[in-house]
């Protein structure tokens, strides 16, 4: 498999260097940042190359694609569901994912909890918040996040581990710094409430075009696809 996909190794080295520099700006180390490789529409051979180079966390946007790749890629790695999740598809991924990043409504949380109870599992989730207010983005409104989290805290088979957001796409990352600082501030406010079963351990924010600014603002999970695997081919 060497040769054809060597660019993935080079890209990963560059990404890790960039993560290290951004982490240093916020007084942290590269090891403090979880790199989730976004493998949406990426062929299994490329994903396996990334795993061979040390990637352990894989993020998928679509349930069907995650399920297919889960069966094909028989490697020691963790799967993250990072895209919008429909309630009727929870059952397909409940036993496969390490972390669901995109819980944005109580009905979804309740379904995850029900499915988790059936298999005797505690499921780790992040609450997705739409900090920017973009209508095209999923996520709870910032002003509704605390109330949603209070309700979710009563679901015994869920563990809220933090927050996630998606910034508007821009070629100027500084233009969306407010999104990342906003999520961090919200996380701090929620932490102060000391809600049972709620832990603001993770801030999942930042993608290929803006992850350095996100890290500077406190991200400890970044979701990177294009910068690692190259431009995607959408079908």
N, C-alpha and C positions, 0 to 999 in steps of 0.2 A: 504493500500500500504506500510505500515511500515514493517520493518523486512527485506524483500527481497532486498529492495533498500537502506537500511540504509548506505551502503558503500558510496553512492553518497553524503550524508550529511557529512560524515567524510572526504571524498576527497575534498569537497568544503571548509571545514574548513582549511585543510592543504594548499590548493591553496591560500586562502585569506591571510593566515599568510605569505606565501612566497611572495605574491604580496606586502604586507605591508613592509616587510624587504627590498625588492628590490627597492620599491618606496622611502623609507627613504634614501637609498644610493644615489639617484639622487635628494634629497631635496624635495621630494613630499610626498603626503599621499596616502593611498590605494584608497581613494575616487576619486583621480585624474585618476585612471586607470579603463577603461571599460573592464569588463570581458565578452567576447562573448563565450558562450558555444557552441562548434562545435558538432552538433547533427547528423552528417553524419552517416547513417546506424543504428542510435540509435532508439530503439523502443519508441513509444509515451509514454508508461508508465514511462520509465526512465526520459524522458524529463519533464514530468509533475512533477515528484518527484523533479527534479532540480528547476523547477519554484516554487514549494512549499517551497523550501529552500532559495528562494530569487533571483534566476536567472531571469533576465528580458530581456537579449539579447541572441538571438539564431542565430547561423550561419550554413547555409547549403551550400554545394558545388554544388549540382545539382538542376536544376530548377524543374524537375519532383518531386523530393523528398520534396522540399520546398513546392510546391503547395499541395501535398497530406497531409503533416503534418499541413499546415496552416488551412486546413479544419477540421482536426481531433482534434487539440489542441486548444480548444476555451478558451484561457487564455489571461490575460493581459500581453503581451510580444511583443518585437520587433524582426523582422526578418532581417537578414543580408545575402546577397548573397556574399559568399567569394570565390567561385570557378570560373573557366573559364566560361565565359558567351558567348554563341553563339548568333549572331545577331538575328536569327530567333526565339529565345526563349524569347526575352525581353518582348514581349506582355503578357506572362503568369505571370510575377512577378512584372510588373511595378506598380501595385496598391497594392502590398503586402509588399514591403520591405522598411525598414527605411534607409538602406545604402547599396549601391553596392560597394564592395571593389575592384573589379577586372576589372576596365576599363583600357584597355591596348592599345587601338587603336582608331583612330578617327571615323572609320565607326561604331563601337559599340556605342560610345558617341552620334553620330548623330541619330542612331536608338532609343536610350533611350530618347533623346530630342524629337524626333517626336512622340513617344508613350506618353510621358509626356504631350506634348501639347494637344493631343487628349482628355486627361482626366482632363486637367486643373490643373496639378500638377507640382510642382518644385521637382526634384529628387536630393537627395544628393548622391554624388559619391566620391570614392577615385581613384586616378590613380595608377595602379599597375606598379611598376618598378622592373626590373630584375637586382638588384645590383650585384649579384654574377656572372652574365653572363652565368649561366648554361643553356645549350641548352634545357634541359628537362623542364625548368621553363618558364611560360608565363610572360609577362610584357614588357613594353617599355624599351629599353636600356637607361641607365642612361644619356647618352649624348643626347638622343632624347626627354627626358621627358619635358624639358622646352618648346620646340617647340610644342609638342603635347598639353601641357596645354594652351599655347597661343591660339591655334586653338579651343580647347574646351571652352575657356572662352567666345567665341562669341555665344555659344548655350544658348539661353535665359532660357530654362526650366531645365538646369542643374546647380548644385552648387558643385564645387569642394571643398571638405572639408579637403583634405590632401592626403597622400600617403600610399601605402601598399607595402610590399614585403614579399617574402617567402625565408628564408635562406636554404641552402643545409642541408639535414639531417645529424646530427652528434651526437655522444655520448659525445662530448666535446664542450659545448656551447661557450667556449672561442675562439674556432676555427672560429666561425662565427660572432664574435663581430664586425668585420670590415663591415659586411653587414648592421648591424643596425646603426652603426655610419655613414656609407655612406649614408643611407637614411635620417638620421637626417641632415647631412650637405647639402644634396640636397634640403631638405625642407627649410632650412634656406636661401639658395641661391635663391630659387623660391620666398619665402616671400619678399625678398629684391627687387624683380622686381615690386612689387605693381601692379600686374595685376588685372584688374577689374573682379569681380565675382570669384576670386580665393582666398581661405583661407586655409592656412596650419595649421589648427586646430588639425588634427588627424594624428598620425603615427600608423598605424595598422601593427604591426610586433611582432613576438614571438609566439611560440606554446608550446605544453606540454614539449618538451625537451629543450627549450632554452628561455622561456619567461622572466626569471629573468635577463639575460644578456640584452635582448631587452629593458626591463623596465629601467635598469641602463643607457642605451643609449638613452632613451627618448620616448620609446613606451608609448602611452596612450590608446591603444586598443590592447589587447592580445586575441588570438583565441585558446581556450583550449578545447580539446576533450578527448583524451586518459587519461590524468591525472584526469579527472572528471568522465568519464563514464566507464573507463577501456578499455582494448584492444577491437578493433572492430572485428566483424565477417564480412568478405567481401564475398559477394555472387558472 
